[in-house]
Amino acid sequence: MEPAIILIICIAVVVIALTGFSIYTAFGPPSVELTDQFEEHED
């Protein structure tokens, strides 16, 4: 395969992995530790 295709595939895999990790962090079990910054700083 051409190097450009390999580079595109690698970038796509990294982007998909980061998106999956972000969704897991936001909505999965680790989300219990997250705090809502807007609720903490209400005037």
Summary of the structure (lengths in Angstrom):
residues: 43
radius of gyration: 17.3
end to end distance: 58.4
largest distance: 58.4
contacts: 71
relative contact order: 0.09
helix: 79%
strand: 0%
